[in-house]
Amino acid sequence: RLIPGASIGLHTHEDSCETIFILSGKGSILEIEDGQETLKDVHPGDCLFCAKGHSHSLRNTAETEDLVFYASVVMQ
């Protein structure tokens, strides 16, 4: 759960991958894959994936609503 304006800082999955399911709220994800940066809006029902060796961050862009998500990190 991220409160309005909060984020999971940019980080690299050196030895793991991560799947994130957006449950409620809205936000944005910054993905960096092979040096290419992509910023996307996220909404309930979205499923996001960050592969081993790639980087990402997740931010709550709402003013009043929490961004609720479920994340699964798998060590590789």
Secondary structure, 3 states (H helix, E strand, C coil): CECCCCEEEEEECCCEEEEEEEEECCEEEEEEECCEEEEEEECCCCEEEECCCCEEEEEECCCCCCEEEEEEEEEC
